[in-house]
Amino acid sequence: MSAETYRDAWGIPHLRADTPHELARAQGRVTARDRAWQLEVERHRAQGTSASFLGPEALSWDRLARRARLADTARRCFTALEQKDPETAAWVRAYADGVNEGLTETTHPTSTHPAPEFARTGLTPGHWEPWTPLGVWLATHILFAGFPAKLWREHIAAHLGPEAVALFAADGPGTAGSNGWLVSGERTTTGHALIAGDPHRFIEDPGVYQQIHLSCPEFDVVGLAVPGVPGVAHFGHTGTVAWAITNAMADYQDLYRERLRRTGAGVEALGPDGTWHRAARHTETIHVAGEDTVEVEIIETDRGPVIAGGPEGLDDGTPAALSLRYPPRVTADLGFGALLPLLRARRVADVDRALDAWAEPVNVVQAADTEGGLLHRVAGRVPVRPAANGLRPVPAWEPGHEWTGWHTPPRAGLTEGVAVMANQRGPSTPLGVEFAAPHRAERITALLAGRERWSASDMPTIHTDTHLASATPLLHHLATLTTETTGTTETTETTPTTGTTGTTETTETTPTTATSPTTATSATSPTTATPLTPKAAALRDRLLAWDRRMDADSADAAAYAAVRSAVVRRLAAHPALAPAAVAPAYPEVLQPWLALVPRVAYALEHLLRADDLYGIDRAATVRAALEEIAGRPPAGPWGDTHRLAPWRALPDADPAPGDEPGLSGDHDCVLCTSAVPGLTDRAARGPAARYVWDLADRENSRWVVPHGASGVPGSPHHRDQQPLWLDGELAPVVTDFDRLTKESDD
């Protein structure tokens, strides 16, 4: 039997072959058929050649990819894989061969799998090398550990003082997260475990996850693959064991400040031994569509490749050079040795052993099998080094900042039959610096506690929960605003409580004074204040009675979001924070981590709760924001402005903003659809997939992606899952080939 391709009702590919290598080739081929344009974009991203067809907007990424040596690192890792694990290397090579076959078919004049973007751009698909899948993986995850946050901490500490680092700590912009929960058999209706969740990523079109079914005599796996990478890495179900991950928020990449000098022979870097050492140096040329080529100097010190600045400093002349040290560059190991063992896993112990070879990104993993085995652990490679390395760039010329080994990945258990992971502090706490706020994890835990037994069909109620616990500090500030000049306020507190369903909420109205120590704002609340206008008072009362649900059809959610954005803008514009408003001249691709407005937005809880905020009158700020929005309230519900904003490689192909669907949820909701308060209500991040793995019966599992299985515009399966995704529904997982439609070769 040669490899066969089947499709279900959603166009999801189901592949069957005699050997893992034939199956990998088939996976590469079908991925090229379904996602040819996406694969071409990812290949260019890995090589740092995106600007050649996307133009100058992609130049900053290309510079980073070149200077960080992504393609060279992928080559090194593949060469090491061939030596250490030739079977896996051959398997990856087979996948790349399949991609090349599929791309040839896709662009053939008689192809029934057209990719119209190639005609629009005049591109011809390039050739995939055996190392290209490793390059795609590395380019996809190089920013997952958020090393640019170290630049932010240094920036904010330099301008506002070291105490500002904790004050602005938050799940910052650009950070990828996820929800995941494991329910043991003692808490399910079947007596077997359930694993469910949703990875939060930038929503791309085509999507960043590919639903797929891979079957051969050695294994039969359904899961979410990364287009361009063989196998099923992050989310899979083999029939007897299933696994899923979230970002562990670990810190495993370091930035070093380098002292560089030019010599007649090249470039030297000052080392921790006090002597100058020769740095590797060469230049590369980046082609930019519609513009002149750009020459990039590539420098690598003993710490790692220089990603910003150089001997002459940054672009603005600031004397600075930063090198990046990341594990695959040091070890020549990207963790691909875990991929085949994961596919072959039959029990939790097999998954556990496979994950010992995992490198990056560093994840929290949950797994369960049909025999009752459970697993909750961290997987990935985190270096042992001084704590200072995790906080900000450290001086390369000073001793004491070297890597001295690798941490043993922590493990954890279950509590009352469940384990919840949502990027909060948990088993990976010793490995990280900043974590997501606990709201999503606490909400999922409360919801799970509200029901004694859970089934697979119950899980969407958790996926789609929109309660916003992070609204509390702003609502407390609103409650202290006065409607009369006496200084007396009425504070309305909406406190979520857990009843039998885990979703009951009560509203308590308690009179208090503006100086009451029971409020979070007493340190800055004046005893007398200008009374609110009637419109503002009415808006305040509306928000204090609001159920704190960020539903797309909620006018109150829209009003809250508008007030929140106004508060963020006013705080960011305050003279006290002005020194931090001008970001240093680091590469454009790193600027999202350095922009003040997003940082204020994501740290708003801390800023509103602090004992003092650099003398800023927060009560006056909240009052002014409330009055502003009361005078110009949102015209419609939250979903009118909170719309999906997926990334597309060809922005001129974007629909008009009003054509994208309205969304429920918000950054700190379980339904995490992240906007940037103060800048935009549009959501670029959200659930890149949802899944439920049922260990009682894999056919009772279910999944969904934001768009569809096909990346080809106009295909019936390009957007057919979006209605399900928007409504919180899931498509069935089908693994019986007798229920599938065989696809003929063409």
N, C-alpha and C positions, 0 to 999 in steps of 0.2 A: 504493500500500500504506500503510494506516495502521499505527501501531505494533502489534506482535504480541508476546505474552508466551508463552514456552515454559518448561517445567520439566524438570529431570532427575530421576533416581531419588531424589535427596536434597532435592527441592523447591527447589533453587537457581534463581533467576529468570534466564532468558536472553531478552534483549530485542532486537527487530529493528525498525528504522524507516527511513524514507527520508532523514531529515536528522538532524544532531546535536541540533537543537532538539526535534524530535519524540521523539527518543530520551531526551533529558533529561526531558521531560515524562513519558514512560513510566517512567523510573527513579524519579521522584518518586512516581508513582502506585503502582507495585508496592511501593515501600518503605513507603508508607502502608498498603497492604494487609497487608504482612507484619509491620510494626513500628509500628503506629499509636500504641500506648501509649508506646513508646520515643521516638518523635518528639515526642509531647506533653511528655514529661519533659524532653527536650533543649531544646525551645522555651522552656519555663519556666526552665530553668537559664540559658539565654542572656539572658533578660530579667530574671532576678533575682526571679522570682515563684513559686518552688517551694514556699515556705511556705504559699501560699494553699490548697494541697491536701495537702501532706505534713506540715504542722504545724511546731512550733517547732524540730524537729531540723534543718530546712532553712534556718532563719533566718540562721545565720552565713554560709552560702554566698550567700544572697540579698543580704546586706549587702555582701559582697565584690564580687559581680557589679555591684551598683549603684554602689558607691564607685569601682570600677576602670573604670567607664563602658564595660562590655563591649558592651551593646546600642548605645550611641551610637557607639562605635568601629566596630562592624559597619555601621551606617548610613553613616558617613563613608566607609568603605572601599568600600561598594557605589556610593555617589554618584561617587567618584573612578573606580571601574571603568567606570561608564557613560560617563564623559568620555574615559577613556584607551583602553578596550577594549570598545566597545559590543557586539561579537559575544559576548564572554564574559558580559557583563552580561545580555544577552538569553537566553543559554543557562541561566544561573543562575535567571533569572526563570521560564523554562519549567519548570525543576525544581520551584520553589516552587508553580507553578500545578498541576503534577501531584500534589504532596503534598496540596494542598487538595482536588483531585478525589478522591483516594484516601481521604482522611479522611472526606469526605462519604459515600462508598460504605460505608466500614467501620462507620459509626454508623447507617446506615439500618436501619430495622426488618427489612427483608428481606435484609440483607447476609449473604453466605456467608463473610465475613471478619470475624467478630465480634472485638471487643477487650473482654473482660469487665472489665478494670480501670476502664473508664469508668463502667460500671454500679455498680461497687463504691464508687467515689469520688463519683459524681454529677456527674462532669465532662463537659463537651462540648468536643470538640477546638477549639482556637483557630485563628485564621487565620494562615497563613504569609505573611509579607511577603517581597519579593524579597531583602532583606538577611538574612533569618533563617538561611539556610545559612551565611553568614559568621559570624553570631553563634554558631551551634552549633560551628563550627570553632574560634573563639576561646575559647569557654567550655571546650571539650575540652582545649585545649592551654595555657591561661594559666599553669598551674602546672608545665608540662613543664620549664622552665628552672630550677625549684627556687629561685626568689628567696627563699623563706622560710629557706633555708639560711644566708643572710646574717645573719638574726636569730639563728640558732643560734651562728654563729661569734662574733658580738658578745657573746652571752650567756655562752658558755663561756670566752671570753677575759677577760671582766670578772670572773668568779668563780674561775677556775682559772689564769689567766695566759695570755699570748699563745701559749705553746708548746702549749697544749691544742688549738688549732685544728688543727694537723697531726695530733696524736694521735688526735683524734676524726674525722678525715677519712674518709669512706666514702660508698658509694652509699646515701644516707640514705633514711629512710622517705618514701614518697610519690613517689619518683623512678621514672619509667618507663624501661625499658630494652628491649633486644632482643638476639637473636643473629642473625647473618647471615653467610653465606660464599659466595664466588664461586669456582668451580673452572673454570679455563680448559679449552679443548678438548684441550690436550696431556695433561690429567690425567683425562679421561673416557673411557668405553668407546665413545662415539659420535664423538668428535672435535669435538663442539660443547660449549659451556659449559653449566654448571648453576649456578643461583642458588637457595639454600635458606636457611631460617631460621625464626624465630618471634618476633613482637613480644610483649614482656612488658608487660602492662597490668593494671590492676585488672580482675579477671574480673567482668563484669556479666551479668545475665540480664534481657533479651536481650543478646547479645554486642555488643562495640564495633566489630566488623568484620562486613561483609555480603559474602558471596560473590556475585559477579554477572558477567554476560556482556553486553556492550554491542556491538551490531553495526549498522552503517549503511554506505552506500557509501564513506564517507570513512575508516572505521576499524572494526576488529573486535578488542575487548579483553576479556580476562578478568582479574579481579583482586579485591582486597579493598577495598570502599568503606567509608566512614564513614557510617552511616545519618544522613541529614539533609543530606548534602553531595553534589553531583553529581559524576559521573565516578569515576575510580579514581586516587587520589593517591599512596598509599604503596607499593603492591605491585601490579604489573600485567604482563601479557604480551600483546603485540599480534600475536604469531605470528612476527614477525621480530626483535623486540627485547623484552627484559624488564628490569624494574628492581625494586629493593627497598631498604628503608631501615632504619636503626637511629637511636636518639637519639644525637646527637653529643655530648651533655653540655656543650654550649657555654653560655656565660654571656652573655645578651643582654638582660637586664632589670636595672634598677638601682633601689635604694631610696635615697631622700634623707630625711635628717632635716630637718624643716621647723620654722622659727620662725614661728608664726602669731599674729595678734592681731585682735581684733574692733574694728571702728570703727563709727561711725554708719551708714556706707554698706554694711557687710558684713564681709569678712575680708581681711586683707593678709598677705603672706608676705615675709620678709626674703630678698632676693636676693644673689647673689655680688658685686654692685656696692655692697653696703652700704646699699641703700635698700629701702624697703618698696614692694611692688607689689600691686596689686589682684588678688585671686584670684577666680575664678568660683565662685559659690555658689548653691545652691538646695536645697530639701528634697524628698524623695520619701516616699511612704507604702507600706509593705509590709503586705499582708494576711496574717494568720497563722490557719490553720484552728483553730477552737476557742478562739482567744485574741484579745485586743485588737490593733488595728493598731499598727504600729511606725513611727515617723517617723525617717528617716535623713537626715542632713545630707551633702550632696554638695559637696566642695570640690576645686577643681583649681588648682594653681599653675603657674608656667611650666615646672616640671619634669614634672608629670603629676598625675593624680588622687591625692588623699589616701585611702589605703586603711585606715589605722589611726590612732586618736587624732584630735586636732584642737586648736583653740585652748586648750581646757581639759585636754588630755592624754588618757591612756588611761582606760578605765573605772574603774581603781583610783585615779585621780588622779595617776598618774605623768606628769610633763610630757613628752609625746612626741607627735609627729605624723610619719607616714611617707607619702611620696608614691612612686608607682610609675611609672617611665618604661619603656615597652615599645615596640618598633618600630612596630607598626601604629597606635598612638595618635599617633606622631610623623609617620609617612609617609602615613597613610591608605591603606595598601597591605597586604593580607593574603596576597598571593602567588597569588590565584586566576587570575591571568593565565597561570600555568604549566599549568593543568589541561587545557584543550583541546589545547595542543601536545603534552602527554604522550600523550593518546589517539591523536593523529595520528602519533606517532613511528614511524619505520620502521627507524632505525639508532641506534646509540649517540650519534652526533653530534646527532641530533634531541632525544634525552633530555637531553643536555648543555646544548643551547641553551634548552630549556624550563626547566631548573632554574636558569638565570640569573635568572629572574623569581621564584624561590621566596623566601618571607619567613620564615614560622615554622610549626611548630617547626623549629629548625636540625637537619638530619639528615646522617648519613653515607650516601651513596647508592652502590649498586653496580648496574651494568647490563652487559648483554652482548647481542650480536646474532648473527644467523645467518651473517654474513660474518667473524666472528672479532673484531669490535670489542669492547673492554672499557672499563669506566669505574669509577673508584673516587674519589669526591670528596665534599667537604662542600657542602651546599646550604643557603642561608638567610642572613639578614641579622644581622650582629653589629656593634655600634657600636665605633668606636675611641674609647677614653677611658682615663684613668689606671688603673693596676692596682688601686688602692685601691677603686675602684668595684665590682670583682668580689668583694671580700672581705667587706664589711659595709656597712651604711648609711653614707652620707657626708653631711657637713653641706652643706645647700643654700645656706647663707649664706656659704660660703667659695669663692673662685674655684679653678679647677683641676679641677673634676669634670664639665665639660661634655662632650657628645658632639661629636666633630670630624670624623666621616666613618664609612665602613664598611669592614670588613675584606674583603679578597679571599678568597673561600672556598678553602681549601687542597685540593690534590689528592694522590693517592698511587698507587702501582702495585701489582703483585702480587709475591709472593715464592714462587719454586718453583711457579709456576702457580696459586697460591691467594691469596685475600685474605680475612681474617677480621675481622669487626667485632662487638664485644660490649660497647660502651660503655666500653672501656678507653682508655688514652692511645694515640692514633694520629694520623691526619691532623688531627683537630680539637684536638689538644693546645694550640696557641697561642690557641685561642678559649675555653678553659674553665679552671676552677679545680679542681674535684673530678671524678674519674672513677670508674667501677666498678673493683673489684679485677680483676687480670688473669686470674683463674683460669678463667673461662669461655672467654676468647679463647685462652689457652694450651692448654686442654684440647681445644678444637675443632681448633686447629692441629696438636696431637699426633695426634689421631685421623685427620685428613686425611693426615698424613705416613705413617700406618701402612698405606696402601694405594696402589698405583701408579695404578690407574684406578678411577674412581667412576661409578656409574650413578644415575639418579633413584631407583631402588628401594632403593639403599643408604642414602639420607640419613636415614631414621628412626633408624638406629643412632646417629647423632650427635644428632638431636633429643632422644632419650630417655636420653642418658648421665647417670648419677647420681653419678659420682665427685666427692667433696667435698674438694678440695685445701685449702680454708681450715680444715680440721680440724687441720692440722699443729701450730699453736702450743699448742692445748689438749692434744693428745696428748703433746706434748713435756713439758708440765707434769706430766701424769699419770705419765710415765715417770720423773720425778725423785722421785716420792713414795716414801718408804721403807717397807719391810715389816719391817725390823728397826731397832733403836736404834743400830746402828753407823755410820749415815750413809752406808752403801753402797747404791746403787740398781742396778737392772737397767733399762736403757733399751731399749725396743723401738721401732724406727723403721720405719714402713711407707712406702716410697718408690716412687711411681709411676715406672715406666720405660717407654720406648717400644720395643716390639719390632716384629715384622712387622705386627701388627694395631693397634699404638698403644695397646693396653689391658693389656699384661702388667704385673704388679706383683710385686715381690719383697719379702720381709720379712727384715730383718737384725736380729739381737739382739746388742747390744754392751754388755758391762758397763762401767760408768763410775761415777764418784763424783758425789755430789750437787753438788759445787762445780766440776764439769768445765766448762771454757769452751766445750765443743762443744755444749752445750745452750743453747736460747734463754732458759732461765730461771735461768742460773747467777748472775745479778746479785742475785736475791732468794731463791734456794734455800738453806735452812739446812743446815749440815753435820750436824746431828742433828735428829731430829724424832720425835714420837710415832708409833709404828708404826701402820699401817693395820689395821683390824679384818679378820678373814678374809673377810667378805662384801665389803668395799671392795676388798681386794686381788684377790679373784676378779673383781670388776667391772672393775678397772683392767686386769688381764691380758686380759680379754675384749675390751676396747676397743682395747688395743694390738695385738691380733691381727685386729681388724676390717678388712675390705677397703675401708673408707671409702666405701661405696656407700649412698646414701640411698634404698634400695628400700622400697616400701610394705610388703613382707612381711618386712622385716628387723627382728628383735628387737634386734640390736646397734645399728642406726641409731636405734631408739627410745631405747635406753639412752644413746647419745652425746648425742642431742638433749636428753634430760632433764638430764644432767650440765651441758651447755652452758647451758641455761636457768637452772639453779641457780647457776652461776658468774655469769651476767649479773645475776641478782637480787641476789646478795651484793655484787658490785662496785657496783651502782647504789645499794645501801643503805649503803655504807660512809661513815662520817663525813667522810672526805677528799673525797668527791664531793658531799656533802650541799648545799653552796652552789649547785650547779647543778641541784638537784632541783626547785626552785620556778621555774617558767617565768614570764616577764613576762606581763602581762595583755594580750597581743595577741589579736586575734579568734580565736574557737574554731577556725575553719577552718584557721588557721596552726599550731595547737598540735601536730599530729603531728610537725612539724619541731623542736619545742622540748622534747619529752618525753625525759627522761634514759634510761629503760630501753631504748627502741628505739635510741637513739644508742649506748649501751654495746653493745647486741647487734650492730649493724652495724659497729662499730669494734673488736670483740673481738680480732681478730688484732693490731691495733696496740697495744691495751692490754696484751695478754699478752706482747708482744715488746719493749716499751719497756724501756730500761735501768732506769728507775725510774718507778713510778706513784704519785706523791705519798705515798710511804712505805707504801703498801698491801702487806701480805705476801701476794703472789699465790699462793705455794705453800700457805699456810694456807687461803686462800680456795678453791682448787681441791680441797684435801683435804676441807674441810668439805662442799663440794658433792658430792664423790664419796661421802662417808659418808652424806649425806642421801639420795641416790638409791639407794645400796646397801641402805639400810633400807626404802625404799619404791620398789622398781623398777617400771618401766612394766609394766602387766599384759599388754600385747600388742605387736605390731610397730608400726613407724613409721606405717603407714597407719591405725591405729586412732585416732590423735589428729591426724595431719596430713591434714586433710580440706579439701575445697574449700569456700570461704566466699564465694560470689558476692554482689555487691551487687545489691539489688533496691530499686526505688523504694518499694515497699510492703512494709516489713519484716514486717508481720503475715502476709504470704503465704509467708514463709520456711519451708522444711521444718525439722524438728527437726535439730540438729547431726548426729546419728547417721545421718540419711537422706542426707547428702551423701557422695559417694564419697571413699575414701581415696586419697592421692596419693603417688607416688614423687617424688624430687627435693628440692631445698632452694635457698636464696637464691643460693649460689655454684656450684651445679651447672649444667651446660648445660641440663638440665631444671630450669629456674628456677621453682620453685613456692615463693613467699616467705611464710614465717611470720614472726613477730616473737619470737625467743627471749626468754624471760623474761616474756612476756605471754601468748602463745598459740601453739599448734602449727598452728592453722587457717591456711590459705593464702588470702589475699585477692587476691594477685597471681600471675600465671603466664602461660603462652603463650596469648594471646588469639586466636591462629591459628597454624597451621603451613603451610608451603608449600614446594614444589619446582618451580621453573620450568626446564623442559627446552628448550634452544634447538635441539635436534635435531628435536624433534617436540612441538609444544605439547600434543597429545593424550596425551602421556606425562607431562605435568605432573600434579601432585596437590596436594590441600589438605585442611584440616580446621579446624573451629572447635569451641570447647568445648561448645556446646549444639546448635544446629541453625540452619537457614535461617529458620525462622519464629519470631517473638516471641510468638505467640499460644498461651497455655497450652492444652493438650489437642490441639493440632495434631499430626499424625503426624510433622511435621518440626521440632517444638519442641526435642526432645532426642535426635533419632536419630543425631547424629554424636558424642554423648558417649562411647559405647563405643569408637569409633575413637580419639578424643582421649585417652582414658585408657590405651588399649593402645599408643599411639604409632603407630597406623596412619593412613593418609591415603586420602581419597576421590579417585577419578579426576576430572580436569578434562575435561569434555565440551564441545566447541565445534561439533560437526556437528549442525545443526538437524534433520537427518533422523533423528537418534537421540534426539530430545527429544519431549516431549508438549506439543502446543499447548494453551494455556489459553483457554477460551472467555470472552468478555466477559459480565458479568452486571450 
